Amino acid sequence: MQVSIHVNGTLIKDDIQPDMVLLDFLRAHGYFSVKRGCETTNCGLCTVWVDEKPILSCSMLAVRVDGKKVTTLEGLEKEAHEFAQFMAKEGAEQCGYCSPGFIMNVLAMERELKNPTREEINHYLAGNLCRCTGYMGQMRALEKYFARHKEA
């Protein structure tokens, strides 16, 4: 089945199997920030944006994004780096495996919510699991990251 998908501003045309999930399509085309985790839509590691909205690429068929815009972490390098600095300052570094999906959701949340409360942050990120850190450092980093515009 022929698809045309814009990934980070680059049009990719490919002939794929109808049952190929978006995660596999992206990794096959070199977008390795998209990680395979649980494959049950419970961990958030495979998060990408389709037309600016976060989705779990392990559960989305690639044919469903034919003609759409997909954004991976590779397409948000500057924004991701800025947020990563907040994570590092709060001692919330991660091994890196779950970071891309987590960061994709943080950046989506920033676009969607103005000055999110702790409760809104927890709700928005409920599907992101991290096995190597506690969530307190992440929460401190998130709160400071979102507060940076208030200070400016």
Backbone as CSV, one residue per row, in Angstrom:
resi,resn,N_x,N_y,N_z,CA_x,CA_y,CA_z,C_x,C_y,C_z
1,MET,0.849,-1.159,0.000,0.000,0.000,0.000,0.907,1.238,0.000
2,GLN,0.662,2.152,-0.899,1.474,3.356,-1.046,1.015,4.426,-0.046
3,VAL,1.979,5.032,0.694,1.676,6.135,1.605,2.623,7.291,1.335
4,SER,2.145,8.481,1.652,2.957,9.696,1.607,2.780,10.384,2.957
5,ILE,3.857,10.424,3.731,3.796,10.971,5.088,4.887,12.026,5.240
6,HIS,4.505,13.184,5.740,5.465,14.256,6.017,6.012,14.032,7.424
7,VAL,7.304,13.765,7.529,7.924,13.557,8.832,8.937,14.670,9.053
8,ASN,8.695,15.465,10.061,9.584,16.590,10.388,9.860,17.462,9.168
9,GLY,8.846,17.644,8.346,8.967,18.506,7.175,9.477,17.831,5.917
10,THR,9.810,16.558,5.992,10.294,15.810,4.831,9.215,14.839,4.365
11,LEU,8.892,14.881,3.101,7.889,13.959,2.553,8.531,12.599,2.307
12,ILE,7.925,11.585,2.874,8.396,10.211,2.678,7.292,9.442,1.964
13,LYS,7.634,8.896,0.815,6.714,8.027,0.080,7.261,6.615,0.180
14,ASP,6.373,5.688,0.480,6.826,4.315,0.666,5.672,3.366,0.375
15,ASP,6.030,2.155,-0.004,5.068,1.085,-0.201,5.165,0.201,1.036
16,ILE,4.094,0.141,1.817,4.144,-0.576,3.094,3.044,-1.626,3.171
17,GLN,3.190,-2.511,4.125,2.151,-3.492,4.417,1.002,-2.786,5.141
18,PRO,-0.230,-3.162,4.892,-1.373,-2.485,5.516,-1.383,-2.552,7.044
19,ASP,-0.710,-3.557,7.624,-0.721,-3.709,9.081,0.504,-3.098,9.771
20,MET,1.322,-2.348,9.034,2.510,-1.734,9.627,2.097,-0.594,10.557
21,VAL,2.606,-0.625,11.794,2.306,0.464,12.722,3.257,1.632,12.468
22,LEU,2.823,2.813,12.842,3.603,4.017,12.610,4.978,3.935,13.266
23,LEU,5.067,3.349,14.431,6.350,3.164,15.116,7.357,2.477,14.202
24,ASP,6.962,1.398,13.577,7.867,0.655,12.704,8.204,1.455,11.442
25,PHE,7.236,2.170,10.907,7.477,3.017,9.739,8.537,4.067,10.061
26,LEU,8.387,4.739,11.191,9.329,5.803,11.549,10.734,5.253,11.798
27,ARG,10.835,4.175,12.525,12.155,3.595,12.799,12.808,3.092,11.513
28,ALA,11.999,2.545,10.600,12.535,2.072,9.318,13.114,3.223,8.499
29,HIS,12.653,4.435,8.785,13.138,5.607,8.056,14.121,6.439,8.873
30,GLY,14.678,5.836,9.930,15.771,6.466,10.667,15.378,7.372,11.812
31,TYR,14.139,7.359,12.229,13.708,8.193,13.355,13.763,7.351,14.628
32,PHE,14.975,7.268,15.179,15.225,6.347,16.279,14.888,6.914,17.648
33,SER,14.423,8.168,17.727,13.954,8.670,19.014,12.645,7.986,19.406
34,VAL,11.944,7.432,18.443,10.678,6.744,18.697,11.025,5.338,19.191
35,LYS,10.684,5.087,20.441,11.093,3.839,21.089,9.940,2.849,21.198
36,ARG,10.329,1.585,21.213,9.374,0.495,21.441,9.473,0.126,22.914
37,GLY,8.321,0.207,23.596,8.299,-0.125,25.019,7.362,-1.273,25.279
38,CYS,6.174,-0.956,25.719,5.223,-1.979,26.147,4.404,-2.573,25.009
39,GLU,4.227,-1.833,23.935,3.386,-2.233,22.803,1.924,-2.457,23.206
40,THR,1.528,-1.862,24.329,0.147,-1.974,24.794,-0.440,-0.597,25.113
41,THR,0.173,0.453,24.640,-0.246,1.850,24.843,-0.235,2.275,26.302
42,ASN,0.669,1.711,27.100,0.707,2.044,28.521,1.940,2.816,28.974
43,CYS,2.973,2.937,28.141,4.217,3.524,28.652,4.565,4.887,28.072
44,GLY,4.055,5.237,26.914,4.316,6.545,26.323,5.635,6.673,25.582
45,LEU,6.442,5.628,25.524,7.750,5.725,24.881,7.672,6.025,23.394
46,CYS,6.607,5.635,22.763,6.490,5.763,21.311,5.746,7.030,20.879
47,THR,5.596,8.000,21.779,4.814,9.200,21.490,5.437,10.034,20.376
48,VAL,4.609,10.389,19.415,4.957,11.334,18.345,3.746,12.249,18.191
49,TRP,3.879,13.265,17.356,2.734,14.121,17.060,2.246,13.816,15.657
50,VAL,0.949,13.728,15.506,0.320,13.662,14.185,-0.543,14.908,14.083
51,ASP,-0.205,15.738,13.127,-0.879,17.025,12.967,-0.931,17.781,14.299
52,GLU,0.233,17.821,14.966,0.444,18.604,16.193,-0.176,18.006,17.458
53,LYS,-0.767,16.834,17.384,-1.381,16.194,18.549,-0.605,14.941,18.924
54,PRO,-0.294,14.750,20.220,0.447,13.554,20.616,-0.389,12.290,20.455
55,ILE,0.249,11.280,19.896,-0.387,9.963,19.750,0.654,8.890,20.074
56,LEU,0.182,7.693,20.326,1.067,6.561,20.576,1.268,5.819,19.265
57,SER,2.472,5.885,18.749,2.744,5.323,17.423,2.720,3.802,17.387
58,CYS,2.749,3.150,18.547,2.685,1.680,18.556,1.281,1.178,18.268
59,SER,0.295,2.070,18.394,-1.083,1.636,18.187,-1.752,2.305,16.979
60,MET,-0.979,3.071,16.226,-1.519,3.768,15.054,-0.973,3.116,13.796
61,LEU,-1.859,2.670,12.924,-1.410,2.121,11.654,-0.820,3.243,10.806
62,ALA,0.277,2.965,10.143,0.936,3.977,9.309,0.012,4.462,8.199
63,VAL,-0.833,3.600,7.677,-1.746,4.018,6.603,-2.727,5.084,7.079
64,ARG,-2.989,5.150,8.373,-3.917,6.154,8.910,-3.314,7.559,8.918
65,VAL,-2.001,7.660,8.746,-1.379,8.987,8.722,-0.959,9.386,7.304
66,ASP,-1.428,8.631,6.338,-1.155,8.980,4.944,-1.621,10.418,4.689
67,GLY,-0.715,11.240,4.180,-1.033,12.631,3.874,-0.952,13.573,5.063
68,LYS,-0.615,13.069,6.224,-0.566,13.902,7.432,0.872,14.283,7.783
69,LYS,0.983,15.181,8.753,2.284,15.627,9.246,2.603,14.915,10.554
70,VAL,3.757,14.280,10.593,4.228,13.599,11.793,5.464,14.336,12.299
71,THR,5.513,14.544,13.610,6.677,15.170,14.226,7.250,14.216,15.245
72,THR,8.554,14.002,15.154,9.280,13.197,16.136,10.200,14.139,16.911
73,LEU,10.861,13.604,17.903,11.771,14.426,18.696,12.878,15.026,17.837
74,GLU,13.284,14.319,16.785,14.316,14.848,15.896,13.882,16.175,15.263
75,GLY,12.593,16.376,15.119,12.076,17.603,14.529,11.892,18.738,15.528
76,LEU,12.153,18.468,16.802,11.974,19.466,17.863,13.237,19.631,18.692
77,GLU,14.367,19.507,18.043,15.641,19.466,18.747,15.881,20.674,19.652
78,LYS,15.622,21.872,19.156,15.892,23.081,19.950,15.018,23.125,21.206
79,GLU,13.723,22.886,21.038,12.803,22.891,22.174,13.138,21.774,23.164
80,ALA,13.455,20.608,22.641,13.788,19.470,23.500,15.047,19.761,24.312
81,HIS,16.018,20.388,23.692,17.263,20.718,24.393,16.987,21.701,25.531
82,GLU,16.142,22.682,25.269,15.815,23.662,26.314,15.190,22.968,27.520
83,PHE,14.217,22.096,27.279,13.588,21.389,28.395,14.587,20.465,29.094
84,ALA,15.446,19.818,28.350,16.433,18.901,28.934,17.347,19.629,29.927
85,GLN,17.610,20.891,29.681,18.431,21.672,30.615,17.728,21.790,31.972
86,PHE,16.426,21.960,31.970,15.659,22.028,33.219,15.706,20.684,33.940
87,MET,15.607,19.599,33.183,15.678,18.262,33.778,17.037,18.056,34.451
88,ALA,18.095,18.425,33.763,19.444,18.235,34.305,19.654,19.055,35.576
89,LYS,19.184,20.286,35.587,19.360,21.162,36.763,18.619,20.634,37.980
90,GLU,17.578,19.854,37.764,16.801,19.298,38.874,17.202,17.866,39.210
91,GLY,18.272,17.381,38.599,18.723,16.022,38.879,17.728,14.974,38.407
92,ALA,16.976,15.305,37.368,15.939,14.395,36.881,16.349,13.726,35.579
93,GLU,17.659,13.604,35.360,18.115,12.943,34.147,17.607,11.512,34.124
94,GLN,17.380,11.043,32.936,16.916,9.686,32.762,17.957,8.936,31.930
95,CYS,17.803,7.647,31.833,18.736,6.862,31.034,18.634,7.239,29.565
96,GLY,17.502,7.823,29.182,17.313,8.272,27.818,16.327,7.443,27.030
97,TYR,15.999,6.271,27.536,15.101,5.423,26.766,13.671,5.978,26.736
98,CYS,13.182,6.428,27.879,11.816,6.954,27.912,11.759,8.455,27.686
99,SER,12.905,9.121,27.678,12.944,10.579,27.540,12.251,11.104,26.285
100,PRO,12.478,10.543,25.103,11.841,11.116,23.919,10.316,11.194,24.008
101,GLY,9.671,10.128,24.430,8.211,10.139,24.553,7.746,11.123,25.610
102,PHE,8.466,11.171,26.715,8.153,12.099,27.798,8.274,13.542,27.308
103,ILE,9.369,13.850,26.644,9.595,15.208,26.149,8.560,15.581,25.094
104,MET,8.197,14.656,24.224,7.165,14.944,23.218,5.858,15.357,23.897
105,ASN,5.503,14.689,24.986,4.274,15.041,25.696,4.410,16.355,26.453
106,VAL,5.562,16.617,27.020,5.778,17.897,27.710,5.629,19.052,26.720
107,LEU,6.253,18.935,25.557,6.181,20.004,24.563,4.763,20.163,24.012
108,ALA,4.027,19.060,23.894,2.624,19.144,23.468,1.791,19.820,24.552
109,MET,2.060,19.469,25.799,1.332,20.072,26.906,1.570,21.579,26.948
110,GLU,2.797,21.984,26.697,3.114,23.414,26.708,2.290,24.159,25.655
111,ARG,2.083,23.549,24.516,1.284,24.179,23.461,-0.203,24.209,23.798
112,GLU,-0.644,23.210,24.540,-2.077,23.050,24.796,-2.566,23.755,26.056
113,LEU,-1.770,23.727,27.124,-2.205,24.264,28.411,-1.399,25.508,28.787
114,LYS,-2.077,26.509,29.275,-1.400,27.712,29.778,-1.240,27.565,31.287
115,ASN,-0.014,27.694,31.771,0.263,27.615,33.210,-0.410,26.412,33.875
116,PRO,-0.068,25.192,33.444,-0.739,24.013,34.006,-0.459,23.852,35.495
117,THR,-1.471,23.384,36.207,-1.315,23.076,37.624,-0.617,21.721,37.758
118,ARG,-0.209,21.419,38.961,0.418,20.117,39.212,-0.545,18.989,38.861
119,GLU,-1.814,19.172,39.180,-2.826,18.160,38.868,-2.961,17.983,37.350
120,GLU,-2.974,19.083,36.606,-3.071,18.995,35.145,-1.836,18.325,34.555
121,ILE,-0.664,18.635,35.105,0.574,18.005,34.636,0.506,16.493,34.876
122,ASN,0.122,16.108,36.090,0.019,14.679,36.414,-0.966,13.969,35.495
123,HIS,-2.090,14.600,35.240,-3.093,13.998,34.358,-2.554,13.863,32.931
124,TYR,-1.922,14.919,32.430,-1.429,14.921,31.050,-0.340,13.869,30.848
125,LEU,0.484,13.668,31.850,1.627,12.751,31.717,1.385,11.389,32.361
126,ALA,0.144,11.086,32.685,-0.166,9.824,33.365,0.275,8.600,32.578
127,GLY,0.337,8.679,31.269,0.716,7.528,30.448,2.204,7.406,30.188
128,ASN,3.024,8.261,30.792,4.470,8.196,30.603,5.113,7.519,31.800
129,LEU,5.717,6.377,31.558,6.375,5.636,32.627,7.884,5.779,32.521
130,CYS,8.523,5.877,33.678,9.980,5.929,33.750,10.404,4.944,34.826
131,ARG,11.295,4.065,34.474,11.720,3.041,35.429,13.023,3.382,36.143
132,CYS,13.660,4.508,35.780,14.975,4.767,36.375,15.035,6.027,37.224
133,THR,13.969,6.799,37.322,13.987,7.971,38.195,12.699,8.023,38.980
134,GLY,12.726,8.819,40.026,11.485,9.153,40.714,10.872,10.303,39.941
135,TYR,9.653,10.580,40.206,8.978,11.622,39.441,9.099,13.000,40.069
136,MET,9.659,13.121,41.270,9.733,14.419,41.940,10.686,15.366,41.203
137,GLY,11.839,14.881,40.774,12.768,15.720,40.013,12.151,16.168,38.701
138,GLN,11.430,15.277,38.068,10.747,15.627,36.824,9.711,16.716,37.080
139,MET,8.954,16.590,38.173,7.921,17.576,38.485,8.550,18.941,38.768
140,ARG,9.638,18.959,39.517,10.319,20.240,39.773,10.771,20.865,38.460
141,ALA,11.334,20.056,37.577,11.802,20.563,36.285,10.636,21.093,35.459
142,LEU,9.545,20.376,35.454,8.364,20.805,34.694,7.821,22.132,35.221
143,GLU,7.698,22.239,36.525,7.163,23.471,37.103,8.052,24.664,36.776
144,LYS,9.361,24.492,36.861,10.286,25.588,36.529,10.273,25.881,35.029
145,TYR,10.161,24.850,34.237,10.109,25.027,32.782,8.865,25.841,32.394
146,PHE,7.709,25.485,32.939,6.493,26.211,32.598,6.481,27.614,33.198
147,ALA,7.175,27.816,34.317,7.205,29.132,34.977,8.173,30.100,34.278
148,ARG,9.022,29.615,33.408,10.036,30.479,32.797,9.435,31.652,32.036
149,HIS,8.246,31.503,31.487,7.608,32.597,30.755,7.022,33.633,31.688
150,LYS,6.646,33.224,32.885,6.111,34.165,33.867,7.198,35.128,34.313
151,GLU,8.430,34.592,34.406,9.553,35.394,34.897,10.053,36.382,33.847
152,ALA,9.850,36.085,32.585,10.374,36.926,31.518,9.604,38.218,31.342
